[in-house]
Amino acid sequence: MPAATSLTPILLSPPDVGPAERAALLRAFDSGWLAPLGPEVDAFEAEVAAATGRRHAVALSSGTAALHLALLDLGVGPGDEVVAPTFTFAASVNPIRYCGATPLLVDAEPDTWGLDPALLADLLDERARAGRLPRAIVAVDLYGNVCDHRRLTDVAARYDIPIVEDAAEALGATAADGRPAGSLGAAALVSFNGNKIITTSGGGMLVTDDDLVAERARNRASQARLPVAHYEHVEIGYNYRLSNLLAAVGRAQLAGLDAKVARRRAIGERYRAALGDLPGVSFGPHDRIGRGNGWLSVVLLDPATGTTPERLRLALQRAGIEARPVWKPMHRQPVHAFCAAVLNGTSDDAFARGLCLPSGSSLTDAQVERVVDAIRDHLDDRAGSGR
Ligand SMILES: *Cc1c(COP(=O)(O)O)cnc(C)c1O
């Protein structure tokens, strides 16, 4: 690869791949295992199960597919309600709609940006009195910070409602008790999309401790065909499995996970050290519970800065730097506007003040300094302009 120059665009979270991934891909190709499944898939599943502290992992075409299969397995269907975070990416909520169920949106707690256990408790009490409990709860580990596993487990257990952990952004993070992201609830999902902490260019996994959950997910992901020669089908299936070639790339990526986590965390620390003392500037949650993987660093701008996240985003864009607004809350998305939402202001505040900064593990120190300098320049301009 050519050396980065001061003109090379800096992307938010580009894939961090190299010779090891290339060699793995060619090894899988040369082995002849091109018919989707194969030994790389089996090995990748075992390795991700270990990384998430689970007995089983099922390799799939995306994290979205994993959540869809987890919800189907819990019997989610038309007429059901499913609790979902409002502060998240659309993929945490869309699979609820695929099942014909209705999302019940719940805001985040300020400390972790994960699903707020206190709001959840109030909602479940109210739903229990009305005699209509949600079928399942989706909890998210936002921006690589684990949600409050312990309190969410306690609240859900009171009404015996299963949790699915959306750990798509959090592989490599740990909860307060030291257990890994992906270890919460009946099942969890991780994602290997191109912008995640590791990538297969597209892919995901469902992880679980339950033999039957894993078996049924594998079956549904392969068109739900029963093991007879003529392929008997008694239910609707999907084509959701991951290719053996991509699993090989994923294994090479996973071998470098610790280094990628360390690099992203160091980038976040550099942003906080260089910018955290400026008036009106702060950062999103990190390490308030457990230890995050540093997936994306989020800067928060108060009016005292004289600027807004959008103005900063455009200034960075002019400097060849990609930044992105934080997830627009689901209760503000036209497609989910009809859903009930229990709000506490956290997601709206984060959306008003937050901007995700370049955080990819392949960023060089010089590139991180370019981002720091560009942010400082913009904030100096705004302060000097008398607002
Ligand atoms: C990326 C992401 C997903 C979906 O994963 P894909 O592999 O892209 O389908 C789900 N939830 C969250 C929070 C994500 O960021």
The ligand as a MOL file (V3000), in Angstrom:
LIG
                    3D

  0  0  0     0  0            999 V3000
M  V30 BEGIN CTAB
M  V30 COUNTS 15 15 0 0 0
M  V30 BEGIN ATOM
M  V30 1 C -23.8940 -3.2350 12.2390 0
M  V30 2 C -24.9720 -3.3930 13.2260 0
M  V30 3 C -25.9280 -4.4030 13.1220 0
M  V30 4 C -26.0950 -5.2820 11.9160 0
M  V30 5 O -25.0230 -5.9980 11.4930 0
M  V30 6 P -24.8750 -6.3550 9.9120 0
M  V30 7 O -23.8370 -7.4120 9.9230 0
M  V30 8 O -24.4520 -5.0890 9.2370 0
M  V30 9 O -26.1860 -6.8460 9.4390 0
M  V30 10 C -26.8570 -4.5540 14.1360 0
M  V30 11 N -26.8500 -3.7450 15.2010 0
M  V30 12 C -25.9560 -2.7510 15.3430 0
M  V30 13 C -26.0050 -1.9150 16.5770 0
M  V30 14 C -25.0020 -2.5180 14.3580 0
M  V30 15 O -24.1480 -1.5030 14.4750 0
M  V30 END ATOM
M  V30 BEGIN BOND
M  V30 1 1 1 2
M  V30 2 1 2 3
M  V30 3 2 2 14
M  V30 4 1 3 4
M  V30 5 2 3 10
M  V30 6 1 4 5
M  V30 7 1 5 6
M  V30 8 2 6 7
M  V30 9 1 6 8
M  V30 10 1 6 9
M  V30 11 1 10 11
M  V30 12 2 11 12
M  V30 13 1 12 13
M  V30 14 1 12 14
M  V30 15 1 14 15
M  V30 END BOND
M  V30 END CTAB
M  END
